[in-house]
Amino acid sequence: MTAAGLDGLRRRAPNVVLALDSIGGFAALALAVGSRIWRRPPAARDVLRQIDMMGIRSISVAILTSIFSCMVVAVQFTVQMARFGAQDYVALVVSLSEVRELGPVLTALMVGGRVGAGITAELGSMNVTEQIDAMRSMGADPVRALVMPRVLAAVITLPILTAVADAVGIAAAMVMANLESGVPFARFYYATIRAVTPADLLGGLGKAAFFGGVISLIACNHGLSARGGTDGVGRATTRTVVVTSVVTLVADFLFTKVLVVIGV
């Protein structure tokens, strides 16, 4: 396409051009990270710093989200199944829902929104103040120094937060089932152990790792492409939160479909 044609498309359909630019930038950044991560891995201290910022400071959000979502599910299913005398199935439904879907998806939505917005705001501020250009002029690699530590930290942190959220959420559901219908703790616990298999755990944690990588790459791409001063950084941050939420839900469906096809 010629320059004149591209300018015309930008005037007629700016949102389409912005979406295509974002997709292209995401793909290029993902390829850059994938090609360099084995040859020139980032410094361990940078990764650990990002893990602390993403994980330790987000654990309360993940736990609170999991507790109340599992309590709601437990209340709903306890009341409905009590009508048929099937309270024993509450543990099966809640545990599988939490491990396979609620845990990884809600953790990615809540923590991913917080983490993604922070990454975009930080990198966007560096970009509009020309700090990233200064790094390039001094021979430093912004992808290795800024992007790779955040991507690795997100891939490591999201599964850990998801595992913690799963454990706490199932415990909260156990208490709620006992209070609502008198389901004994031991019965709920052993039903959960029988229902949740290693494949269920690995599938949920695999989703969380995938979400972490995608969210961090989207956030880094929007931050590195931010233009227009503080207003541009604000727009990029808002766009990151919206895009990461939508992509997480779409990716969850596709990931779940793949797991079902391969029998996991």
C-alpha positions as CSV (number, residue, x, y, z in Angstrom):
1,M,0.0,0.0,0.0
2,T,1.3,3.5,-0.9
3,A,1.9,6.2,1.7
4,A,-1.1,8.2,0.3
5,G,-3.3,5.1,0.6
6,L,-2.2,4.4,4.1
7,D,-2.9,8.0,5.1
8,G,-6.4,7.8,3.6
9,L,-7.1,4.6,5.5
10,R,-5.9,6.2,8.7
11,R,-8.4,9.0,8.2
12,R,-11.3,6.7,7.2
13,A,-10.8,3.9,9.7
14,P,-8.3,5.0,12.5
15,N,-9.4,2.2,14.8
16,V,-8.7,-0.5,12.2
17,V,-5.2,0.9,11.6
18,L,-4.6,1.2,15.3
19,A,-5.6,-2.5,15.8
20,L,-3.4,-3.6,13.0
21,D,-0.5,-1.6,14.3
22,S,-1.0,-3.2,17.7
23,I,-1.2,-6.7,16.3
24,G,2.0,-6.2,14.2
25,G,3.8,-4.6,17.2
26,F,2.8,-7.5,19.5
27,A,4.0,-10.1,17.0
28,A,7.3,-8.3,16.4
29,L,7.9,-8.0,20.1
30,A,7.0,-11.6,20.8
31,L,9.5,-12.7,18.1
32,A,12.2,-10.5,19.5
33,V,11.7,-11.9,23.0
34,G,11.6,-15.5,21.8
35,S,14.7,-15.1,19.6
36,R,16.8,-13.5,22.4
37,I,15.7,-15.1,25.6
38,W,17.9,-18.1,25.2
39,R,20.9,-16.3,23.7
40,R,20.9,-13.3,26.0
41,P,18.7,-13.9,29.0
42,P,18.0,-10.9,31.3
43,A,19.8,-10.4,34.6
44,A,18.3,-12.5,37.4
45,R,18.1,-9.5,39.7
46,D,15.8,-7.7,37.2
47,V,13.5,-10.7,37.0
48,L,13.3,-11.0,40.8
49,R,12.5,-7.3,41.1
50,Q,9.6,-7.7,38.7
51,I,8.4,-10.8,40.5
52,D,8.3,-8.9,43.7
53,M,6.4,-6.0,42.1
54,M,3.9,-8.3,40.3
55,G,3.5,-11.1,42.7
56,I,4.0,-10.0,46.3
57,R,2.1,-6.8,45.8
58,S,-0.8,-8.5,44.0
59,I,-1.4,-11.5,46.2
60,S,-4.1,-9.7,48.3
61,V,-6.1,-8.9,45.1
62,A,-5.8,-12.5,43.9
63,I,-6.9,-14.0,47.3
64,L,-9.8,-11.7,47.8
65,T,-11.1,-12.3,44.3
66,S,-10.9,-16.0,44.7
67,I,-12.5,-16.1,48.1
68,F,-15.6,-14.2,47.2
69,S,-16.0,-15.8,43.8
70,C,-15.8,-19.3,45.3
71,M,-18.1,-18.4,48.1
72,V,-20.7,-17.2,45.6
73,V,-20.4,-20.4,43.6
74,A,-20.7,-22.5,46.8
75,V,-23.8,-20.7,48.0
76,Q,-25.5,-21.0,44.6
77,F,-24.8,-24.7,44.1
78,T,-25.4,-25.6,47.8
79,V,-28.9,-24.1,47.7
80,Q,-29.8,-25.5,44.3
81,M,-28.4,-29.0,45.0
82,A,-30.0,-29.2,48.4
83,R,-33.4,-29.4,46.6
84,F,-32.3,-32.7,45.2
85,G,-30.3,-34.0,48.1
86,A,-27.1,-33.7,46.2
87,Q,-25.0,-31.5,48.4
88,D,-22.1,-33.9,48.2
89,Y,-21.5,-32.7,44.6
90,V,-20.9,-29.1,45.6
91,A,-17.2,-29.9,46.3
92,L,-16.8,-31.5,42.9
93,V,-18.4,-28.5,41.1
94,V,-16.6,-25.8,43.0
95,S,-13.2,-27.4,43.0
96,L,-13.1,-28.2,39.3
97,S,-14.6,-24.8,38.4
98,E,-11.9,-23.0,40.5
99,V,-9.0,-25.0,39.3
100,R,-9.8,-25.2,35.6
101,E,-11.5,-21.8,35.0
102,L,-12.2,-19.4,37.8
103,G,-8.7,-19.4,39.4
104,P,-6.6,-18.7,36.2
105,V,-9.1,-16.5,34.5
106,L,-10.1,-14.2,37.4
107,T,-6.5,-14.0,38.6
108,A,-5.4,-13.0,35.1
109,L,-8.2,-10.4,34.8
110,M,-7.6,-8.8,38.2
111,V,-3.8,-9.1,38.5
112,G,-3.3,-8.7,34.8
113,G,-5.2,-5.4,34.7
114,R,-3.1,-4.1,37.5
115,V,0.2,-5.4,36.2
116,G,-0.5,-4.5,32.6
117,A,-1.5,-0.9,33.5
118,G,1.7,-0.5,35.6
119,I,4.0,-1.9,32.8
120,T,2.4,0.4,30.2
121,A,2.6,3.5,32.4
122,E,6.2,2.8,33.3
123,L,7.5,2.0,29.8
124,G,5.3,4.7,28.2
125,S,6.7,7.4,30.5
126,M,10.2,6.2,29.6
127,N,9.3,6.3,25.9
128,V,7.8,9.8,25.8
129,T,10.7,11.2,27.8
130,E,13.2,9.6,25.3
131,Q,14.8,7.5,28.0
132,I,14.5,4.4,25.7
133,D,16.1,6.3,22.8
134,A,18.9,7.2,25.1
135,M,19.4,3.5,26.0
136,R,19.6,2.6,22.3
137,S,22.1,5.4,21.7
138,M,24.3,3.9,24.4
139,G,24.2,0.5,22.8
140,A,21.8,-1.1,25.4
141,D,19.0,-3.4,24.2
142,P,15.6,-2.2,25.6
143,V,14.0,-5.6,24.8
144,R,16.5,-7.4,27.0
145,A,16.7,-4.8,29.7
146,L,13.0,-3.8,30.0
147,V,10.7,-6.3,28.2
148,M,12.2,-9.7,28.9
149,P,12.4,-9.4,32.8
150,R,8.7,-8.4,32.8
151,V,7.6,-11.2,30.5
152,L,9.5,-13.8,32.5
153,A,8.3,-12.5,35.8
154,A,4.6,-12.5,34.6
155,V,5.0,-16.1,33.3
156,I,6.4,-17.2,36.7
157,T,4.1,-15.1,38.9
158,L,0.7,-15.8,37.4
159,P,0.7,-19.6,38.0
160,I,2.0,-19.1,41.6
161,L,-0.8,-16.6,42.3
162,T,-3.3,-18.9,40.7
163,A,-2.2,-21.8,42.8
164,V,-2.6,-19.7,46.0
165,A,-6.0,-18.4,44.9
166,D,-7.2,-22.0,44.1
167,A,-6.2,-23.2,47.6
168,V,-7.7,-20.2,49.4
169,G,-10.9,-20.2,47.3
170,I,-11.6,-23.9,47.8
171,A,-11.1,-23.5,51.5
172,A,-13.6,-20.6,51.6
173,A,-16.1,-22.7,49.6
174,M,-15.6,-25.5,52.1
175,V,-16.5,-23.2,55.0
176,M,-19.5,-21.8,53.2
177,A,-20.8,-25.2,52.2
178,N,-20.6,-26.3,55.9
179,L,-22.4,-23.1,57.1
180,E,-25.1,-23.3,54.4
181,S,-25.9,-27.0,54.4
182,G,-23.8,-28.6,57.0
183,V,-21.5,-30.4,54.6
184,P,-18.7,-31.8,56.8
185,F,-15.2,-30.5,56.1
186,A,-13.7,-33.9,55.8
187,R,-16.3,-34.9,53.1
188,F,-15.7,-31.8,51.2
189,Y,-11.9,-32.2,51.4
190,Y,-11.9,-35.8,50.2
191,A,-14.4,-35.1,47.4
192,T,-12.1,-32.4,46.2
193,I,-9.1,-34.6,46.3
194,R,-10.9,-37.3,44.3
195,A,-12.3,-34.8,41.8
196,V,-9.2,-32.7,40.9
197,T,-6.6,-34.6,39.0
198,P,-3.0,-33.6,38.2
199,A,-4.2,-32.9,34.6
200,D,-6.7,-30.4,35.9
201,L,-4.1,-28.6,38.0
202,L,-1.6,-28.5,35.1
203,G,-4.2,-27.3,32.7
204,G,-5.2,-24.4,35.0
205,L,-1.6,-23.4,35.8
206,G,-0.7,-23.7,32.1
207,K,-3.5,-21.2,31.3
208,A,-2.2,-18.8,33.9
209,A,1.4,-18.9,32.5
210,F,0.1,-18.3,29.0
211,F,-2.1,-15.4,30.2
212,G,0.9,-13.9,32.0
213,G,3.1,-14.0,28.8
214,V,0.4,-12.5,26.6
215,I,-0.6,-9.8,29.1
216,S,3.0,-8.7,29.7
217,L,3.8,-8.6,26.0
218,I,0.6,-6.5,25.2
219,A,1.5,-4.1,28.0
220,C,5.1,-3.8,26.9
221,N,4.1,-3.2,23.3
222,H,1.6,-0.5,24.2
223,G,4.2,1.2,26.5
224,L,6.9,1.2,23.9
225,S,4.6,2.6,21.3
226,A,3.1,5.3,23.5
227,R,3.3,8.8,21.9
228,G,2.0,12.3,22.7
229,G,3.2,13.0,26.2
230,T,1.2,12.2,29.3
231,D,-2.0,12.1,27.4
232,G,-0.6,9.4,25.1
233,V,0.6,7.4,28.1
234,G,-2.9,7.6,29.7
235,R,-4.5,6.4,26.5
236,A,-2.0,3.6,26.1
237,T,-2.7,2.5,29.7
238,T,-6.4,2.4,29.2
239,R,-6.1,0.5,26.0
240,T,-3.9,-2.1,27.7
241,V,-6.5,-2.8,30.4
242,V,-9.3,-3.2,27.8
243,V,-7.2,-5.3,25.4
244,T,-5.7,-7.6,28.0
245,S,-9.2,-8.3,29.5
246,V,-10.7,-9.1,26.1
247,V,-7.7,-11.2,25.0
248,T,-7.7,-13.1,28.3
249,L,-11.3,-14.2,27.8
250,V,-10.9,-15.1,24.1
251,A,-7.6,-17.0,24.9
252,D,-9.3,-18.9,27.7
253,F,-12.0,-20.2,25.3
254,L,-9.4,-21.2,22.7
255,F,-7.1,-22.8,25.4
256,T,-10.0,-24.7,26.9
257,K,-11.1,-25.9,23.5
258,V,-7.6,-27.2,22.8
259,L,-7.5,-29.0,26.2
260,V,-10.8,-30.6,25.5
261,V,-9.7,-31.8,22.1
262,I,-6.5,-33.4,23.4
263,G,-8.5,-34.9,26.3
264,V,-7.0,-33.0,29.2
